[in-house]
Amino acid sequence: MNLDEAIELSNEVEKAYDNGFISLYSPPGKEIHLNGEKFHELVKGKVLCVNSFDSEYDRLYFRYNSYEFFTLIKKGLL
């Protein structure tokens, strides 16, 4: 799966959520959470950004076609 396919799938999830077929902790949006391995595979050649997620984790992300692809990493590991 490439980034465009991930965006397409995210849009389908959002449609299912909007029509009451699935329930999520938070509504889908313009962010896609990737596991660490997939994130590091796809981040090559992208501008990497970081911000604080909570007291334990930082959020690493890059932007692609108005979406943010992100992963979480324990604070202090960067």
N, C-alpha and C positions, 0 to 999 in steps of 0.2 A: 504494500500500500504506500502510495506517495502522498505528499502534502495535499494535492488537489483532491485526491480520493478521500482523505481524512476530512477535508472541509465538506465534501459532498455528503459523507456519512453523518457528520455533525448536523448538517441541515436537515437530514431525514429524521434524526433523533429529535430535533427541535419541533418538526412537524408533528411527530408522534406525541410529544409532550403537550403541545398546544391543543391537540385534539383529544387529550385525556387518556391516551393509551398507555403511557408510562408515567411514573412518578420519580422525580429526582430530588436529591437533597437541595439543590439550587437549580433554577431554570437554566437551560442551555443558553449559550450566547456566543460571543466571538472569541472564546478561549477554549483551547483543546489541551487537556492534561495528558502528557505522554509519560510512559515509564522511563526510568533513567537511561536504560540501554538504547531505546528507540530515540530518545531525545538526543543523546550524544552522536548517534548515527546521522540524524537529520540536521543537526546544527552546523555541520561543516559548511563553511563559506557564508554563514549568516552572521549578522551583528548580534552578539549576545548581550542581553541586559539582565540586571539583577535588582530585586527589591525585597524588602522584608515581607514575609508571609504571616508569621506570628512570632512568638517568643522563642520557638525552637527551630523554625525553618526559614530559609531564604527561598525565593521564587526566581528561578532562572528561566528566561524566555527569549524568544525571537519572534519577529513579526513576518508574516507572509500573507499577501492578499487580504489585508485588513483583519487577519486573525492573529491571535497570540498563541503560540505553542509553548507550553511550559512544563517544567518539572520542579519538584521540591527537593532541596538538599539541606541537610542539617547545618545550622549556623556554625561557622568556624572551619568548615571543610573547604572553603574556596581559597 
